[in-house]
Amino acid sequence: MAEKGAIVIDISDHIENELIRVLREDFQWEGYRLHFMMERLRKITRHVIPSVPVKVVDDPDDDRIIACALAAGSTHVLTNDKALLRIGQYAGISIVKPDEFFTLSNER
């Protein structure tokens, strides 16, 4: 259990796989670089296994982000994805840009 006020980063297998795909295909990261990045990422994240699929937006990848947040009991999803940001909130989870979240956090 995280201490009060701590930021916990939750991640699912799907999010890991999508991150690897984007870094490999869109940014031409090589295998060794992806491997070491994933090793570091696993040290700072909490792995979540979503059990309930959701249908919130048109993109199944975005729906899996929401499913991960629900499974984790998240209070926020930080994203720059326009489709998710248009929702603003889902099932008590605030969907905001990272800079907005950190501005809110610093005000507390």
Secondary structure, 3 states (H helix, E strand, C coil): CCCCCCCCEEECHHHHHHHHHHHHHCCCCCHHHHHHHHHHHHHHEEECCCCCCCCCCCCHHHHHHHHHHHHHCCCEEECCCHHHHHHCEECCEEEECHHHHHHHHHHC
